[in-house]
Amino acid sequence: MKAIVSVFARDARGIIAYIATLLAEQDINVLDISQTLMQEYFTMIMLVDLTACPMSFDALAAFLKEKGQERGLAVNIQRQDIFDAMHRI
């Protein structure tokens, strides 16, 4: 299964490394990444492969949210199929 991970925060060093490490620790592969700065705000969207992840999707979502909050990041994850369905015209 693939999913979309989004991250929003005030810009700080190491955000990409922090999120990538969290994902790698759960055997999640990053397939694509886009990040940008809008003045002092950092935004990132990642397409990830959850095939080897040992956690359930709901547990992973809670884990990422909690770990993000520890660093002042808003981290969300959404299944790609649901994301695609929501954005079809």
C-alpha positions as CSV (number, residue, x, y, z in Angstrom):
1,M,0.0,0.0,0.0
2,K,1.1,3.5,-0.7
3,A,0.4,6.6,1.4
4,I,0.9,10.4,1.4
5,V,2.7,11.9,4.3
6,S,2.5,15.6,4.8
7,V,4.6,17.7,7.2
8,F,4.0,21.4,8.1
9,A,6.0,23.5,10.6
10,R,8.1,26.5,11.2
11,D,11.4,25.9,9.4
12,A,14.2,24.3,11.4
13,R,17.2,22.2,10.7
14,G,16.8,18.5,10.3
15,I,13.1,18.1,9.6
16,I,13.6,16.0,6.5
17,A,16.2,13.8,8.3
18,Y,13.9,13.4,11.3
19,I,10.9,12.3,9.3
20,A,12.9,10.1,7.0
21,T,14.5,8.4,10.0
22,L,11.1,7.7,11.6
23,L,9.9,6.2,8.4
24,A,13.0,4.1,7.9
25,E,12.8,2.7,11.4
26,Q,9.3,1.3,10.4
27,D,10.7,-0.2,7.1
28,I,8.8,2.5,5.1
29,N,10.3,3.4,1.8
30,V,10.1,7.0,0.5
31,L,9.2,6.9,-3.2
32,D,8.9,10.6,-3.9
33,I,9.3,13.8,-2.0
34,S,8.6,17.4,-2.5
35,Q,9.4,20.1,0.0
36,T,9.4,23.9,0.0
37,L,9.8,26.9,2.2
38,M,7.1,29.6,2.2
39,Q,8.8,32.5,4.1
40,E,9.5,30.8,7.5
41,Y,7.2,27.9,7.0
42,F,8.4,24.4,5.9
43,T,6.1,22.1,3.9
44,M,6.8,18.6,2.7
45,I,4.8,15.9,1.0
46,M,6.1,12.4,0.6
47,L,4.8,9.4,-1.3
48,V,5.7,6.3,0.7
49,D,5.4,2.5,0.3
50,L,4.0,0.8,3.4
51,T,4.4,-2.8,2.2
52,A,7.0,-3.8,4.7
53,C,5.8,-1.6,7.6
54,P,5.0,-3.8,10.7
55,M,2.5,-1.3,12.2
56,S,-1.2,-1.0,11.3
57,F,-2.1,2.1,9.4
58,D,-3.9,3.6,12.4
59,A,-1.0,2.9,14.7
60,L,1.4,4.4,12.2
61,A,-0.7,7.6,11.9
62,A,-0.8,8.0,15.7
63,F,3.0,7.3,15.9
64,L,3.8,9.9,13.3
65,K,1.5,12.5,14.8
66,E,2.9,12.0,18.3
67,K,6.6,12.0,17.1
68,G,5.8,15.1,15.0
69,Q,4.3,17.0,18.0
70,E,7.4,16.3,20.0
71,R,9.3,18.4,17.5
72,G,6.6,21.0,16.8
73,L,5.6,19.4,13.5
74,A,2.2,18.7,12.1
75,V,2.6,15.3,10.5
76,N,-0.3,13.6,8.8
77,I,-0.6,10.4,6.7
78,Q,-3.3,9.4,4.3
79,R,-3.8,6.3,2.2
80,Q,-3.0,7.1,-1.5
81,D,-6.2,5.5,-2.8
82,I,-8.3,7.7,-0.5
83,F,-6.2,10.8,-1.4
84,D,-6.7,10.0,-5.1
85,A,-10.4,9.5,-4.7
86,M,-10.8,12.8,-2.8
87,H,-9.0,14.8,-5.6
88,R,-10.7,13.4,-8.7
89,I,-12.8,15.7,-10.6
